Amino acid sequence: MPTVRLSATASILSAVAVGVLLSGCSASVSVEKSTPKLSADKLATTVAEKLAATTGQAKPNITCPEELEGKVDTTTRCKLTADDGSTLGVTVTVTGVDGNKINFDVKADDTPTPAPS
Protein backbone atom coordinates (compact mmCIF):
# COMPACT_ATOMS: atom_id res chain seq x y z
CA MET A 1 0.00 0.00 0.00
CA PRO A 2 1.51 3.39 -0.97
CA THR A 3 2.35 5.88 1.73
CA VAL A 4 0.96 9.37 1.31
CA ARG A 5 2.92 12.28 2.72
CA LEU A 6 1.47 15.71 3.14
CA SER A 7 3.74 18.70 2.75
CA ALA A 8 3.84 21.16 5.59
CA THR A 9 1.81 23.55 3.49
CA ALA A 10 -0.90 20.97 2.85
CA SER A 11 -1.04 20.32 6.59
CA ILE A 12 -1.42 24.05 7.21
CA LEU A 13 -4.18 24.29 4.62
CA SER A 14 -5.94 21.40 6.33
CA ALA A 15 -5.53 23.09 9.69
CA VAL A 16 -6.97 26.31 8.27
CA ALA A 17 -9.95 24.43 6.86
CA VAL A 18 -10.58 22.55 10.11
CA GLY A 19 -10.13 25.70 12.19
CA VAL A 20 -12.58 27.66 10.10
CA LEU A 21 -15.12 24.85 10.10
CA LEU A 22 -14.93 24.30 13.84
CA SER A 23 -14.98 27.88 14.97
CA GLY A 24 -16.81 29.64 12.15
CA CYS A 25 -15.50 32.90 10.92
CA SER A 26 -17.38 36.15 10.57
CA ALA A 27 -16.36 39.65 9.67
CA SER A 28 -17.82 43.11 9.35
CA VAL A 29 -16.60 45.94 7.17
CA SER A 30 -17.99 49.46 6.84
CA VAL A 31 -18.20 50.99 3.38
CA GLU A 32 -19.59 54.28 2.10
CA LYS A 33 -22.15 53.77 -0.69
CA SER A 34 -25.93 53.55 -0.98
CA THR A 35 -25.69 49.82 -1.77
CA PRO A 36 -22.61 48.83 0.17
CA LYS A 37 -19.92 47.09 -1.83
CA LEU A 38 -16.55 45.83 -0.69
CA SER A 39 -13.71 45.83 -3.23
CA ALA A 40 -12.10 42.51 -4.10
CA ASP A 41 -8.78 43.65 -2.58
CA LYS A 42 -10.33 44.78 0.71
CA LEU A 43 -12.37 41.57 0.87
CA ALA A 44 -9.24 39.45 0.35
CA THR A 45 -7.40 41.36 3.08
CA THR A 46 -10.30 41.03 5.54
CA VAL A 47 -10.74 37.30 4.83
CA ALA A 48 -6.98 36.69 5.29
CA GLU A 49 -7.01 38.58 8.60
CA LYS A 50 -10.04 36.65 9.85
CA LEU A 51 -8.57 33.28 8.86
CA ALA A 52 -5.28 34.13 10.58
CA ALA A 53 -7.10 35.22 13.74
CA THR A 54 -9.33 32.14 13.73
CA THR A 55 -6.56 29.61 13.13
CA GLY A 56 -3.67 31.25 14.95
CA GLN A 57 -1.59 30.88 11.78
CA ALA A 58 0.19 33.50 9.70
CA LYS A 59 -2.02 35.57 7.39
CA PRO A 60 -2.59 33.44 4.26
CA ASN A 61 -2.42 34.59 0.64
CA ILE A 62 -6.06 35.19 -0.34
CA THR A 63 -7.38 36.45 -3.67
CA CYS A 64 -10.98 37.32 -4.48
CA PRO A 65 -12.09 37.73 -8.10
CA GLU A 66 -14.85 40.28 -7.54
CA GLU A 67 -16.26 42.81 -5.15
CA LEU A 68 -18.79 41.74 -2.55
CA GLU A 69 -22.20 43.41 -2.81
CA GLY A 70 -23.94 44.13 0.49
CA LYS A 71 -27.08 42.06 -0.01
CA VAL A 72 -27.97 39.25 2.39
CA ASP A 73 -27.15 35.78 1.02
CA THR A 74 -24.84 37.17 -1.68
CA THR A 75 -21.83 34.88 -2.03
CA THR A 76 -18.46 34.97 -3.70
CA ARG A 77 -15.58 32.55 -3.89
CA CYS A 78 -12.06 33.49 -2.90
CA LYS A 79 -8.92 31.38 -3.09
CA LEU A 80 -6.23 30.69 -0.52
CA THR A 81 -2.91 29.84 -2.19
CA ALA A 82 -0.16 28.16 -0.16
CA ASP A 83 3.57 28.59 -0.68
CA ASP A 84 3.77 25.25 -2.54
CA GLY A 85 1.04 26.33 -5.02
CA SER A 86 -1.77 24.23 -3.54
CA THR A 87 -5.07 26.06 -3.14
CA LEU A 88 -8.14 26.01 -0.95
CA GLY A 89 -11.47 27.53 -1.92
CA VAL A 90 -13.12 29.94 0.49
CA THR A 91 -16.81 30.90 0.32
CA VAL A 92 -17.85 34.33 1.60
CA THR A 93 -21.57 34.82 2.34
CA VAL A 94 -23.21 38.10 3.34
CA THR A 95 -25.19 37.54 6.55
CA GLY A 96 -26.42 41.06 7.11
CA VAL A 97 -26.12 44.70 6.21
CA ASP A 98 -26.39 47.50 8.77
CA GLY A 99 -26.24 50.84 6.97
CA ASN A 100 -22.80 50.85 5.36
CA LYS A 101 -21.57 47.83 7.32
CA ILE A 102 -21.47 44.43 5.55
CA ASN A 103 -21.46 41.38 7.83
CA PHE A 104 -20.29 38.13 6.30
CA ASP A 105 -19.27 34.58 7.14
CA VAL A 106 -16.22 32.81 5.74
CA LYS A 107 -16.07 29.04 5.15
CA ALA A 108 -13.06 27.19 3.75
CA ASP A 109 -13.51 24.08 1.62
CA ASP A 110 -12.82 20.71 3.23
CA THR A 111 -10.15 19.63 0.76
CA PRO A 112 -7.26 21.59 -0.80
CA THR A 113 -6.39 21.31 -4.50
CA PRO A 114 -2.81 20.11 -5.01
CA ALA A 115 -0.29 22.36 -6.74
CA PRO A 116 -0.04 21.88 -10.52
CA SER A 117 2.71 19.50 -11.55
Backbone torsions as a table, in degrees:
resi	resn	phi	psi	omega
1	MET	NA	129.9	-178.2
2	PRO	-69.0	148.6	176.8
3	THR	-96.9	133.4	179.7
4	VAL	-105.4	129.3	177.2
5	ARG	-115.9	133.6	176.7
6	LEU	-95.9	137.0	174.5
7	SER	-69.8	164.3	177.9
8	ALA	-59.4	-36.9	-179.6
9	THR	-66.5	-42.7	178.2
10	ALA	-61.7	-38.4	177.8
11	SER	-64.0	-39.4	178.7
12	ILE	-65.9	-43.4	177.9
13	LEU	-60.0	-41.5	178.3
14	SER	-63.6	-41.2	178.9
15	ALA	-64.1	-39.3	177.5
16	VAL	-62.3	-46.3	-178.6
17	ALA	-61.5	-46.4	-179.2
18	VAL	-64.8	-44.0	179.9
19	GLY	-60.2	-42.7	-179.7
20	VAL	-68.8	-40.0	-179.5
21	LEU	-67.4	-39.8	-177.1
22	LEU	-73.9	-39.8	-173.3
23	SER	-100.2	-16.2	-174.0
24	GLY	68.7	155.6	-175.8
25	CYS	-145.3	123.2	179.2
26	SER	-128.3	156.0	178.2
27	ALA	-146.7	161.2	175.1
28	SER	-137.3	139.1	178.6
29	VAL	-139.1	134.1	176.5
30	SER	-92.7	136.2	177.4
31	VAL	-133.3	164.4	-174.2
32	GLU	-119.8	81.3	176.5
33	LYS	-154.5	162.8	-179.9
34	SER	-65.6	-46.5	168.6
35	THR	-105.1	107.0	-174.3
36	PRO	-58.7	138.1	174.9
37	LYS	-137.6	144.6	179.5
38	LEU	-116.0	124.0	-177.8
39	SER	-60.8	155.8	-179.9
40	ALA	-59.0	-40.9	-179.6
41	ASP	-65.5	-45.0	179.3
42	LYS	-66.2	-37.7	176.8
43	LEU	-62.0	-46.7	-180.0
44	ALA	-59.9	-42.8	179.5
45	THR	-63.9	-44.9	-179.3
46	THR	-65.1	-42.9	178.5
47	VAL	-62.7	-44.5	179.2
48	ALA	-60.6	-43.3	179.0
49	GLU	-63.6	-42.5	-180.0
50	LYS	-66.7	-41.7	178.4
51	LEU	-64.0	-41.6	178.9
52	ALA	-63.1	-43.9	179.9
53	ALA	-65.5	-39.0	-178.0
54	THR	-71.1	-38.5	-174.4
55	THR	-96.1	-16.2	-176.2
56	GLY	75.8	12.7	179.5
57	GLN	-99.6	171.3	175.2
58	ALA	-63.2	155.9	-179.9
59	LYS	-62.4	121.6	-178.3
60	PRO	-78.9	164.7	176.5
61	ASN	-83.1	108.1	-178.6
62	ILE	-115.6	137.0	171.4
63	THR	-127.3	142.6	177.2
64	CYS	-125.4	132.7	-173.0
65	PRO	-79.7	-14.8	-174.9
66	GLU	-152.2	163.7	176.6
67	GLU	-70.4	161.1	178.2
68	LEU	-105.9	121.0	178.8
69	GLU	-86.0	137.0	-176.7
70	GLY	-78.7	67.5	174.0
71	LYS	-128.8	131.1	-178.2
72	VAL	-54.0	137.3	-180.0
73	ASP	76.0	2.1	173.3
74	THR	-68.0	137.0	178.7
75	THR	-127.0	156.5	170.3
76	THR	-145.5	160.2	179.2
77	ARG	-111.7	129.7	174.9
78	CYS	-113.4	172.9	-177.3
79	LYS	-134.8	129.6	172.8
80	LEU	-95.4	125.5	178.7
81	THR	-115.5	124.2	179.9
82	ALA	-84.0	167.6	-179.4
83	ASP	-58.8	-30.9	-178.6
84	ASP	-86.0	2.0	178.2
85	GLY	94.2	-7.7	176.5
86	SER	-71.4	155.0	-175.6
87	THR	-130.1	160.4	177.1
88	LEU	-140.5	125.8	178.2
89	GLY	-73.6	146.5	-179.9
90	VAL	-134.0	124.2	178.5
91	THR	-98.8	131.0	177.7
92	VAL	-113.4	126.1	-177.9
93	THR	-126.6	126.2	177.9
94	VAL	-70.4	126.2	-179.5
95	THR	-105.0	-17.1	179.5
96	GLY	-176.6	159.8	177.2
97	VAL	-135.1	128.2	179.8
98	ASP	-125.6	93.7	-175.0
99	GLY	66.5	-115.5	178.6
100	ASN	-96.2	5.9	-175.8
101	LYS	-99.3	122.8	177.8
102	ILE	-100.8	122.8	174.9
103	ASN	-100.7	134.7	-179.9
104	PHE	-147.6	155.3	175.2
105	ASP	-103.5	153.1	179.5
106	VAL	-124.9	130.1	178.0
107	LYS	-135.0	122.2	177.6
108	ALA	-83.7	148.3	175.6
109	ASP	-62.5	160.3	179.5
110	ASP	-74.2	-32.0	-171.9
111	THR	-127.3	129.3	176.6
112	PRO	-76.0	157.6	174.1
113	THR	-96.5	126.4	-179.1
114	PRO	-61.7	157.1	177.1
115	ALA	-63.8	147.1	176.7
116	PRO	-62.4	147.1	-178.6
117	SER	-78.4	NA	NA
